Amino acid sequence: MITLNPLPKFSHLIKSLFIRSDLINNDKPWIRNNRSVQFWFSKSRFSILTIIKWYEKLYDNPKPIIWFPDYFCNEPIAFLKEFDFTLNFYPVMENLNPNWDLCETLAISKKPDIFFLVHYFGECNDIGKAKSFCDDIGCIFVEDAAHVLEPFSEIGKFSDFTFFSQHKLFAIPDGALLIHNPKLKNLGEKNSIEVLNEVVEALPNNSPSSIKWLIKRSLQKILPDFLRLKKNKDQILNTAKIKYSPFQSKLSKRLLHIQKKYVSDYANLRKRNASGITIGFNDPNQALKDYVPYMTKVEFNNSNEAEKYYSQKGSLLMKWPDFPNEIISELYTNKIPIQVRNNRIFFPSHQSINMNSVRRMRKILNNNKNEKYSKLKISSYNINKKDLDNYISEAGWSNYLQSWVYGNAKQEVQGWQVKRLLIKSDKTPIAVCQILIKVIAGVKICRINRGPIFISNQDSAIKLNVFQFLKSKYNLLHRSILFINPEFENNSENISIMKLLKYRLIGKTKWNSSVLDLQDSVENLRKNLNGKWRNQLKKSETFNIKMEYGNSENSYYWLMGQYKKLMIDKSFKGPSVELYNNIFINEQKSITIFRVFHDGKPVAGQMYIKHGKTSTYLVGYNSEFGRKMYLHNYLIWNAIIVMKSENISWFDLGGIDIINNPGVAKFKLGVEGKKFSLIGDWINW
């Protein structure tokens, strides 16, 4: 299902019938300042109009000079021209930030009274510089956040006004929020808030009808796509059709009240859809920017290439914006806005778009063979222990579940077959992967635990190719079912890869842990510890204790005895002692056990495994005496120092379970490593 705008759920429409709109307050998700005042309008054009009228009344200035960026939509400009305002356009650069050098030059002869900064497509613009510019010349600073789902970073913190267009991002017929942050500065004898209230009260008390929107959206949910994929390629705004209905409708208030609790879900869906559309097309360095996209942008090298896609029949691609006449005039000197518009196309990526629709949109780009990864040739080869160890070391941060010794232990203790692959792209090694296999009723049950491990940072297109390759090799056509917990962080791009390839998520459990970068200095590592954690460490260092570390059989079997007893006493099931025994016997040099002694007796211990440039915490034991003396703090800190001295670069805390083991989780988090979460278990058949 593909539409240019989000579609309401029928359940939300029904639920809205039973909500009293006069009891609703929808402000909270967008408020950054407790001193702010806010007003709900139907469209953002009325927010802009209110700001200008407020300025005229507050400063007794009937002709304020208003600056908009020259990359700006014509619709609100055409509306404002009906009021005979003095509108000016300042130049933007290719990244759509204001050209501050030219702005400062222009301000010498025509200083703005009101300056509008636009956060295009949901991405935060240059707020710091805009604030400095407005403060220096003494003008009102307005943030246009019409494309922003909810405020983040510095959005809404420092400006005089911020406005949002909720109707652009939610499935509601209308709705736009204006927020005023009164500043502690001299505004003359008049009160800023009182004047703003007067301006708003003077507006006609009208709201737009929602009937047409309801009918249209209901039909869109039912009718086939080809009846819905209509767009005006070159819209010409008829200002006579603009209805002067300034305030938000009751239906819109009710629907927004229902939907605002799903803001984080909508944000994740928009990110997932945008990533899914652009993987392999856009600059891979742009893929993981931390903002929620209003639309999904695809960049081209020239306008002819972009037009080839845009002009396809029923392509559902968009260009933005439709410029005011001043910008498209041959007399206007800054040609960057037109160039940027002509070299970009946009796809809808809102929360109503599902993955089937994302795949259809990708086909539009694929039809002209623009996809960068389409030429890659993925292949795999069996690999020996020496090469696997070397590639894991080259990868840097890794996990021990993909190590040779772990696979060997699973084979000898639990009867799994093990297949180890070196994966190449055009003959270049890019990843290693260890696959555990059992045959049940003639079907291979294949398990990949936290793999593949990519040898170096790879862009999303290569990752997509690798997982497509695995999918093609391990499926029912090859009498296989693949269970995989990818070594993928839990983000929209990686989820998109799995969804695009039709892997299915199974269960809700996700692996969480924290990893410390040991390439930092010992002084910084200690300084960065959580304050309470560091104080406990200091206290542990004052006691009369002795520590030893190594991989002797005596220390290993002592710790395993404590571990076995701990599993019985605490009723939990960890990796089996037999599995650890096999690892210890076959790769003793990879194991390091740390123990603390008091009065000649061991009272605490921890075990770590080294794999490549990473060391992972496996097992810990602490006695009652050890807990009182904070000996786990002491052991972890000394393990950090030892591993760093042995040229280990990454220190993995071995898993963090905040829900089922909050005490241990809080303790491990006190090391202040980089927290990460993987994307969970998936299946392919």
VEXSEKOL-303079 format. One line per field, with one value per residue (C-alpha): residue number from 1; x, y, z. Coordinates in nm, 2 decimals. Layout:
! residues N
num: (NUM  ...)
c1: (X  ...)
c2: (Y  ...)
c3: (Z  ...)
This chain:
! residues 685
num: (1  2  3  4  5  6  7  8  9  10  11  12  13  14  15  16  17  18  19  20  21  22  23  24  25  26  27  28  29  30  31  32  33  34  35  36  37  38  39  40  41  42  43  44  45  46  47  48  49  50  51  52  53  54  55  56  57  58  59  60  61  62  63  64  65  66  67  68  69  70  71  72  73  74  75  76  77  78  79  80  81  82  83  84  85  86  87  88  89  90  91  92  93  94  95  96  97  98  99  100  101  102  103  104  105  106  107  108  109  110  111  112  113  114  115  116  117  118  119  120  121  122  123  124  125  126  127  128  129  130  131  132  133  134  135  136  137  138  139  140  141  142  143  144  145  146  147  148  149  150  151  152  153  154  155  156  157  158  159  160  161  162  163  164  165  166  167  168  169  170  171  172  173  174  175  176  177  178  179  180  181  182  183  184  185  186  187  188  189  190  191  192  193  194  195  196  197  198  199  200  201  202  203  204  205  206  207  208  209  210  211  212  213  214  215  216  217  218  219  220  221  222  223  224  225  226  227  228  229  230  231  232  233  234  235  236  237  238  239  240  241  242  243  244  245  246  247  248  249  250  251  252  253  254  255  256  257  258  259  260  261  262  263  264  265  266  267  268  269  270  271  272  273  274  275  276  277  278  279  280  281  282  283  284  285  286  287  288  289  290  291  292  293  294  295  296  297  298  299  300  301  302  303  304  305  306  307  308  309  310  311  312  313  314  315  316  317  318  319  320  321  322  323  324  325  326  327  328  329  330  331  332  333  334  335  336  337  338  339  340  341  342  343  344  345  346  347  348  349  350  351  352  353  354  355  356  357  358  359  360  361  362  363  364  365  366  367  368  369  370  371  372  373  374  375  376  377  378  379  380  381  382  383  384  385  386  387  388  389  390  391  392  393  394  395  396  397  398  399  400  401  402  403  404  405  406  407  408  409  410  411  412  413  414  415  416  417  418  419  420  421  422  423  424  425  426  427  428  429  430  431  432  433  434  435  436  437  438  439  440  441  442  443  444  445  446  447  448  449  450  451  452  453  454  455  456  457  458  459  460  461  462  463  464  465  466  467  468  469  470  471  472  473  474  475  476  477  478  479  480  481  482  483  484  485  486  487  488  489  490  491  492  493  494  495  496  497  498  499  500  501  502  503  504  505  506  507  508  509  510  511  512  513  514  515  516  517  518  519  520  521  522  523  524  525  526  527  528  529  530  531  532  533  534  535  536  537  538  539  540  541  542  543  544  545  546  547  548  549  550  551  552  553  554  555  556  557  558  559  560  561  562  563  564  565  566  567  568  569  570  571  572  573  574  575  576  577  578  579  580  581  582  583  584  585  586  587  588  589  590  591  592  593  594  595  596  597  598  599  600  601  602  603  604  605  606  607  608  609  610  611  612  613  614  615  616  617  618  619  620  621  622  623  624  625  626  627  628  629  630  631  632  633  634  635  636  637  638  639  640  641  642  643  644  645  646  647  648  649  650  651  652  653  654  655  656  657  658  659  660  661  662  663  664  665  666  667  668  669  670  671  672  673  674  675  676  677  678  679  680  681  682  683  684  685)
c1: (0.00  0.16  0.01  0.18  0.03  -0.02  -0.35  -0.56  -0.65  -1.02  -0.98  -0.85  -1.14  -1.39  -1.21  -1.21  -1.59  -1.58  -1.32  -1.42  -1.20  -1.24  -1.06  -0.76  -0.41  -0.18  0.11  0.35  0.56  0.66  0.73  1.10  1.05  0.81  0.77  0.65  0.29  0.14  -0.15  -0.30  -0.38  -0.51  -0.20  0.14  0.06  -0.15  0.14  0.35  0.08  0.03  0.40  0.41  0.09  0.24  0.55  0.36  0.14  0.42  0.67  0.42  0.59  0.34  0.61  0.85  1.12  1.08  1.35  1.27  1.53  1.52  1.47  1.11  0.76  0.54  0.21  0.26  0.44  0.14  -0.09  0.13  0.14  -0.23  -0.15  0.11  0.40  0.76  0.90  1.27  1.47  1.81  2.05  2.11  2.41  2.39  2.35  2.05  2.22  2.20  2.49  2.59  2.85  2.60  2.34  2.56  2.63  2.26  2.18  2.39  2.15  1.83  1.83  1.55  1.30  1.20  1.43  1.30  1.53  1.39  1.47  1.43  1.29  1.33  1.70  1.82  1.96  2.23  2.06  2.37  2.48  2.12  2.08  2.41  2.31  1.97  2.11  2.38  2.14  1.85  1.58  1.32  1.44  1.17  1.23  1.02  0.99  0.71  0.90  1.00  0.81  0.91  1.18  1.54  1.89  1.86  1.53  1.29  1.53  1.67  1.43  1.16  0.91  0.90  0.62  0.54  0.30  0.16  -0.09  0.21  0.34  0.03  -0.28  -0.49  -0.69  -0.52  -0.32  -0.01  0.14  0.29  0.52  0.64  0.93  0.92  1.27  1.39  1.47  1.32  1.02  0.89  0.59  0.38  0.37  0.48  0.23  -0.06  0.00  0.02  -0.31  -0.47  -0.36  -0.48  -0.82  -0.86  -0.85  -1.18  -1.29  -1.32  -1.19  -1.17  -1.42  -1.29  -1.55  -1.35  -1.04  -1.23  -1.38  -1.05  -0.85  -1.11  -1.11  -0.73  -0.74  -0.96  -0.88  -0.59  -0.27  -0.31  -0.62  -0.43  -0.09  -0.17  0.05  0.07  0.41  0.42  0.17  0.03  -0.13  -0.46  -0.47  -0.84  -0.89  -0.72  -0.99  -0.94  -1.00  -0.72  -0.79  -0.75  -1.06  -1.21  -1.15  -0.79  -0.74  -0.90  -0.70  -0.37  -0.45  -0.47  -0.17  0.08  0.15  0.29  0.54  0.85  0.69  0.63  0.98  1.13  0.90  0.99  1.36  1.32  1.14  1.38  1.68  1.50  1.44  1.79  2.02  2.26  2.15  2.25  2.59  2.64  2.78  2.44  2.25  2.25  2.20  2.00  1.68  1.33  1.28  0.98  1.03  1.30  1.56  1.75  2.03  2.14  2.45  2.24  1.89  1.85  1.91  1.66  1.40  1.43  1.29  1.05  0.88  0.80  0.42  0.28  0.62  0.49  0.81  0.80  1.01  1.01  0.95  0.74  0.92  0.78  0.82  1.10  1.32  1.26  1.31  1.62  1.70  1.75  2.12  2.14  2.08  2.15  1.79  1.68  1.98  1.91  1.55  1.62  1.89  1.67  1.36  1.16  0.97  0.70  0.83  0.57  0.44  0.16  0.42  0.49  0.79  0.62  0.57  0.93  1.04  0.81  0.98  1.32  1.22  1.16  1.53  1.64  1.47  1.73  2.01  2.12  2.17  2.54  2.56  2.40  2.74  2.89  2.97  2.94  3.11  3.23  3.51  3.59  3.85  4.10  4.17  4.47  4.30  3.98  4.17  4.36  4.04  3.87  4.17  4.16  3.80  3.88  3.57  3.44  3.25  3.37  3.06  3.22  3.56  3.70  3.73  3.36  3.25  3.48  3.33  2.97  3.07  3.24  3.00  2.66  2.70  2.67  2.84  3.04  3.09  3.32  3.31  3.52  3.29  3.42  3.29  3.46  3.75  3.80  3.75  3.47  3.34  3.38  3.09  3.07  2.75  2.63  2.44  2.22  2.02  1.67  1.43  1.65  1.64  1.95  1.89  2.15  2.24  2.45  2.53  2.62  2.76  2.88  3.17  3.26  3.64  3.61  3.33  3.11  2.83  2.47  2.47  2.74  2.57  2.25  2.44  2.59  2.26  2.10  2.38  2.32  1.95  2.01  2.23  2.03  1.66  1.41  1.52  1.85  1.67  1.78  1.63  1.84  1.82  2.04  2.12  2.32  2.60  2.39  2.32  1.96  1.90  1.67  1.92  2.00  1.63  1.56  1.81  1.65  1.30  1.38  1.52  1.21  1.39  1.13  1.19  1.13  1.08  1.14  1.47  1.76  2.12  2.24  2.59  2.86  3.20  3.49  3.75  4.09  4.27  4.21  4.46  4.44  4.39  4.09  3.94  3.95  3.82  3.53  3.40  3.07  3.14  2.99  3.15  3.49  3.45  3.37  3.69  3.89  3.75  3.83  4.19  4.23  4.17  4.44  4.38  4.59  4.51  4.64  4.56  4.65  4.50  4.61  4.40  4.37  4.21  3.99  3.84  3.79  3.59  3.39  3.29  3.17  2.99  2.81  2.70  2.58  2.36  2.19  2.15  2.03  1.82  1.96  2.10  2.41  2.65  2.73  3.04  3.11  3.13  3.37  3.58  3.62  3.72  3.97  4.12  4.15  4.24  4.38  4.58  4.27  4.13  4.23  4.11  4.14  4.11  4.13  4.25  4.19  4.38  4.51  4.16  4.00  3.70  3.61  3.69  3.62  3.70  3.76  3.82  4.04  3.94  4.13  4.15  3.86  3.83  3.48  3.37  3.24  3.19  3.20  3.19  3.18  3.15  2.97  3.30  3.38  3.05  3.12  3.46  3.35  3.58  3.40  3.49  3.85  3.86  3.70  3.93  4.24  4.12  4.09  4.45  4.58  4.40  4.51  4.88  4.83  4.73  4.36  4.16  3.80  3.67  3.32  3.12  2.96  2.59  2.36  2.01  1.83  1.50  1.59  1.92  1.90  2.16  2.44  2.33  2.37  2.71  2.84  2.70  2.91  3.22  3.07  3.15  2.96  2.62  2.48  2.18  2.16  1.85  1.75  1.68  1.56  1.46  1.47  1.34)
c2: (0.00  0.33  0.67  1.01  1.08  0.86  0.68  0.66  0.33  0.25  0.17  0.52  0.68  0.48  0.55  0.92  0.93  0.87  1.14  1.49  1.73  2.01  1.79  1.72  1.88  1.76  2.00  1.79  1.60  1.93  2.15  2.22  2.52  2.53  2.91  2.87  2.95  2.75  2.77  2.51  2.61  2.41  2.48  2.63  2.93  3.06  3.02  3.23  3.49  3.51  3.57  3.85  4.01  3.98  4.16  4.44  4.49  4.46  4.69  4.92  4.83  4.79  4.68  4.43  4.29  3.91  3.67  3.32  3.08  3.07  2.69  2.73  2.62  2.86  2.77  2.97  3.25  3.29  3.31  3.57  3.79  3.85  4.06  4.27  4.18  4.26  3.92  3.86  3.55  3.47  3.23  2.87  2.65  2.30  2.14  2.38  2.57  2.95  3.11  3.31  3.52  3.64  3.68  3.91  4.11  4.14  4.24  4.55  4.71  4.53  4.40  4.14  4.19  3.83  3.55  3.20  2.89  2.57  2.22  2.05  1.70  1.65  1.72  1.98  2.29  2.53  2.65  2.78  3.01  3.12  3.22  3.42  3.59  3.69  3.80  4.01  4.20  4.21  4.02  3.76  3.41  3.16  2.79  2.62  2.26  2.17  1.85  1.75  1.47  1.58  1.81  1.68  1.82  2.20  2.24  2.46  2.56  2.90  3.06  3.31  3.09  2.73  2.58  2.22  2.08  1.77  1.72  1.65  1.36  1.22  1.07  1.38  1.62  1.93  2.06  2.28  2.39  2.73  2.77  3.10  3.12  3.47  3.61  3.80  4.11  4.45  4.43  4.78  4.86  4.59  4.23  3.98  3.70  3.94  4.08  3.73  3.64  3.94  3.85  3.50  3.61  3.84  3.55  3.41  3.13  2.88  2.53  2.34  2.06  1.71  1.54  1.55  1.43  1.14  1.03  1.05  0.86  0.60  0.54  0.53  0.25  0.04  0.12  -0.02  0.18  0.29  0.49  0.67  0.74  1.08  1.39  1.72  1.74  2.12  2.25  2.60  2.73  2.90  3.13  3.19  2.84  2.89  2.88  3.11  2.85  2.91  2.67  2.30  2.08  1.87  1.55  1.64  1.70  1.36  1.17  1.33  1.26  0.89  0.88  1.09  0.80  0.61  0.88  0.66  0.38  0.61  0.74  0.39  0.30  0.62  0.55  0.18  0.27  0.55  0.31  0.04  0.26  0.42  0.12  0.10  0.43  0.72  0.80  0.52  0.78  0.96  0.65  0.66  1.03  1.07  1.23  1.11  1.17  1.35  1.21  0.99  1.17  1.01  1.22  1.21  1.36  1.57  1.68  1.46  1.15  1.26  1.35  1.00  0.85  1.13  1.12  0.75  0.69  0.62  0.64  0.82  1.02  1.38  1.69  1.96  2.25  2.44  2.77  3.12  3.32  3.52  3.22  3.08  3.42  3.45  3.76  3.57  3.51  3.21  2.91  2.65  2.60  2.51  2.29  2.10  2.06  1.93  1.68  1.52  1.30  1.20  0.89  0.87  0.68  0.75  0.51  0.37  0.23  -0.14  -0.33  -0.47  -0.10  -0.03  -0.31  -0.17  0.17  0.01  -0.15  0.20  0.28  -0.07  -0.05  0.20  0.00  0.28  0.05  0.06  -0.29  -0.46  -0.54  -0.70  -1.07  -1.25  -1.59  -1.80  -2.04  -2.28  -2.14  -2.29  -2.19  -1.98  -1.76  -1.74  -1.62  -1.37  -1.22  -1.20  -1.01  -0.78  -0.71  -0.55  -0.57  -0.93  -1.19  -1.53  -1.72  -1.69  -1.81  -2.15  -2.27  -2.20  -2.38  -2.67  -2.70  -2.70  -2.98  -3.20  -3.13  -3.09  -3.27  -2.98  -2.98  -2.67  -2.49  -2.19  -1.95  -1.67  -1.44  -1.23  -0.95  -0.94  -1.15  -0.91  -1.07  -0.89  -1.12  -1.45  -1.67  -1.98  -2.19  -2.46  -2.74  -3.03  -3.26  -3.34  -3.55  -3.48  -3.10  -2.90  -2.68  -2.41  -2.16  -1.85  -1.70  -1.33  -1.35  -1.29  -1.08  -0.81  -0.77  -0.40  -0.14  -0.22  -0.01  -0.12  -0.23  -0.49  -0.61  -0.65  -0.86  -1.08  -1.16  -1.22  -1.46  -1.65  -1.65  -1.81  -2.08  -2.18  -2.23  -2.51  -2.54  -2.66  -2.86  -2.60  -2.37  -2.08  -1.94  -1.63  -1.38  -1.13  -0.93  -0.62  -0.33  -0.26  0.03  0.11  0.04  -0.31  -0.39  -0.28  -0.52  -0.81  -0.70  -0.63  -0.98  -1.13  -1.28  -1.32  -1.20  -1.47  -1.37  -1.04  -1.11  -0.90  -0.93  -0.63  -0.55  -0.29  -0.27  -0.06  0.09  0.00  0.22  0.51  0.58  0.42  0.76  0.84  0.49  0.54  0.90  0.79  0.53  0.60  0.81  0.57  0.27  0.45  0.52  0.16  0.06  0.30  0.15  -0.21  -0.10  -0.02  -0.37  -0.63  -0.85  -1.02  -1.08  -1.34  -1.40  -1.66  -1.98  -2.25  -2.56  -2.50  -2.15  -2.27  -2.57  -2.37  -2.11  -2.37  -2.53  -2.19  -2.13  -2.47  -2.41  -2.06  -2.19  -2.43  -2.17  -1.89  -2.12  -1.99  -2.17  -2.03  -2.20  -2.55  -2.63  -2.90  -2.64  -2.42  -2.73  -2.81  -2.45  -2.45  -2.79  -2.70  -2.33  -2.28  -1.98  -1.79  -1.81  -1.57  -1.62  -1.35  -1.44  -1.23  -1.39  -1.29  -1.47  -1.71  -1.81  -1.72  -1.50  -1.38  -1.46  -1.38  -1.56  -1.39  -1.53  -1.35  -1.37  -1.15  -0.79  -0.84  -0.99  -1.10  -1.15  -1.51  -1.61  -1.43  -1.54  -1.32  -1.43  -1.25  -1.11  -1.01  -0.82  -0.62  -0.53  -0.45  -0.71  -0.74  -0.37  -0.45  -0.76  -0.59  -0.29  -0.50  -0.71  -0.39  -0.30  -0.65  -0.68  -0.34  -0.44  -0.75  -0.53  -0.61  -0.32  -0.41  -0.52  -0.68  -0.70  -1.02  -0.93  -0.70  -0.79  -0.50  -0.68  -1.01  -0.92  -0.54  -0.54  -0.70  -0.48  -0.17  -0.28  -0.36  -0.03  0.15  0.08  0.33  0.14  0.18  0.02  -0.18  -0.39  -0.64  -0.70  -1.03  -1.38  -1.42  -1.72  -1.80  -2.11)
c3: (0.00  -0.11  -0.05  -0.04  0.31  0.62  0.64  0.96  1.11  1.11  1.48  1.55  1.36  1.56  1.89  1.81  1.82  2.20  2.29  2.40  2.21  2.47  2.73  2.51  2.55  2.27  2.35  2.55  2.29  2.12  2.42  2.52  2.75  3.05  3.00  2.64  2.52  2.23  1.99  1.76  1.40  1.10  0.88  0.94  0.71  0.99  1.23  1.01  0.97  1.34  1.40  1.15  1.29  1.64  1.53  1.37  1.68  1.93  1.76  1.59  1.26  0.98  0.73  0.89  0.67  0.66  0.55  0.41  0.26  -0.12  -0.10  0.02  -0.09  -0.28  -0.10  0.22  0.03  -0.20  0.10  0.27  -0.04  -0.01  0.30  0.13  0.35  0.26  0.18  0.10  0.03  0.16  -0.02  0.09  0.01  -0.14  0.21  0.25  0.54  0.50  0.32  0.63  0.45  0.20  0.47  0.67  0.36  0.27  0.63  0.59  0.35  0.44  0.79  0.86  1.14  1.13  1.02  0.93  0.96  0.80  0.93  0.59  0.57  0.94  0.97  1.21  1.04  1.17  1.49  1.66  1.38  1.32  1.69  1.67  1.35  1.49  1.82  1.65  1.43  1.68  1.48  1.57  1.52  1.39  1.34  1.07  1.19  0.96  0.85  1.21  1.38  1.73  1.85  1.90  1.94  1.98  1.79  1.98  2.26  2.15  1.90  1.97  1.78  1.66  1.46  1.36  1.10  1.26  0.97  0.74  0.96  1.13  0.98  1.07  0.85  0.98  1.27  1.32  1.65  1.71  2.01  2.15  2.39  2.55  2.60  2.90  2.70  2.65  2.42  2.49  2.70  2.56  2.69  2.43  2.54  2.57  2.22  2.08  2.25  2.10  1.75  1.78  1.92  1.63  1.38  1.25  1.48  1.20  1.15  0.82  0.75  0.78  0.56  0.23  0.41  0.57  0.24  0.05  0.31  0.35  -0.03  -0.03  0.23  0.00  -0.36  -0.56  -0.57  -0.93  -0.84  -0.57  -0.72  -0.86  -0.82  -0.99  -1.14  -1.16  -0.91  -0.97  -0.65  -0.69  -0.39  -0.44  -0.32  0.01  0.28  0.57  0.85  1.09  1.38  1.42  1.38  1.65  1.46  1.41  1.79  1.87  1.62  1.72  2.09  1.99  1.76  1.97  2.20  1.90  1.81  1.88  1.67  1.38  1.41  1.38  1.09  0.90  0.96  0.86  0.54  0.44  0.49  0.30  0.00  -0.02  0.06  -0.24  -0.39  -0.17  -0.01  0.25  0.49  0.50  0.59  0.97  1.04  1.36  1.25  1.14  0.77  0.65  0.30  0.16  -0.06  -0.34  -0.49  -0.86  -1.03  -1.27  -1.35  -1.66  -1.45  -1.19  -1.45  -1.61  -1.29  -1.20  -1.54  -1.52  -1.54  -1.20  -1.04  -0.72  -0.70  -0.59  -0.63  -0.37  -0.34  -0.60  -0.59  -0.57  -0.90  -0.75  -0.72  -1.07  -1.23  -1.45  -1.26  -0.93  -0.89  -0.66  -0.88  -0.60  -0.50  -0.85  -0.90  -0.57  -0.66  -1.01  -0.88  -0.62  -0.61  -0.30  -0.20  0.07  0.37  0.63  0.89  0.67  0.42  0.46  0.34  0.03  -0.07  0.00  -0.23  -0.50  -0.47  -0.49  -0.82  -0.97  -0.90  -1.01  -1.34  -1.46  -1.30  -1.07  -0.77  -0.67  -0.53  -0.83  -0.98  -0.67  -0.69  -0.36  -0.31  -0.02  0.06  0.34  0.58  0.82  1.18  1.11  0.85  1.06  1.36  1.15  0.99  1.33  1.46  1.16  1.23  1.56  1.77  1.75  1.95  2.07  1.94  1.59  1.71  1.60  1.96  2.03  1.71  1.80  2.15  2.01  1.77  2.04  2.33  2.16  1.83  1.59  1.25  1.18  0.86  0.84  0.55  0.41  0.22  -0.06  -0.28  -0.62  -0.48  -0.18  0.16  0.34  0.62  0.80  0.92  1.14  1.08  1.32  1.15  1.27  1.04  1.16  0.94  0.64  0.69  0.78  1.09  1.04  1.32  1.29  1.63  1.61  1.26  1.00  1.13  0.88  0.84  0.81  0.81  0.52  0.38  0.38  0.02  0.08  0.39  0.19  -0.06  0.20  0.36  0.03  -0.04  0.29  0.22  -0.13  0.02  0.32  0.24  0.18  -0.18  -0.03  0.24  0.50  0.76  0.87  1.22  1.25  1.52  1.31  1.45  1.36  1.59  1.65  1.41  1.12  0.85  0.97  1.03  0.68  0.54  0.71  0.62  0.26  0.22  0.39  0.69  0.97  1.33  1.59  1.95  2.12  2.31  2.19  2.30  2.49  2.62  2.66  2.51  2.63  2.39  2.55  2.30  2.53  2.81  3.15  3.31  3.08  3.13  3.50  3.49  3.27  3.52  3.68  3.99  4.24  4.06  4.08  4.45  4.52  4.33  4.54  4.86  4.73  4.68  5.05  5.17  5.25  4.95  4.68  4.32  4.07  3.71  3.45  3.31  3.55  3.59  3.96  3.91  3.63  3.80  4.12  3.93  3.75  4.08  4.20  3.87  3.89  4.25  4.15  3.88  4.12  4.40  4.17  3.95  3.62  3.32  3.16  2.91  3.03  3.23  2.97  2.70  2.90  2.98  2.61  2.53  2.82  2.72  2.35  2.37  2.72  2.61  2.52  2.87  3.16  3.51  3.77  4.14  4.46  4.79  5.15  5.43  5.17  5.04  4.71  4.77  4.42  4.06  3.69  3.36  3.02  2.67  2.41  2.05  1.81  1.94  2.18  2.53  2.66  3.02  3.06  3.43  3.76  4.12  4.43  4.80  5.07  5.18  4.82  4.78  5.09  4.97  4.61  4.47  4.13  4.08  4.17  3.93  3.63  3.66  3.69  3.40  3.19  3.27  3.20  2.87  2.76  2.84  2.62  2.32  2.34  2.20  2.30  2.64  2.62  2.94  2.82  2.82  3.01  3.11  3.27  3.31  3.45  3.62  3.70  3.97  3.76  3.46  3.66  3.79  3.43  3.30  3.56  3.35  3.10  2.79  2.46  2.51  2.22  2.13  1.85  1.63  1.76  1.61  1.26  1.04  0.67  0.50)
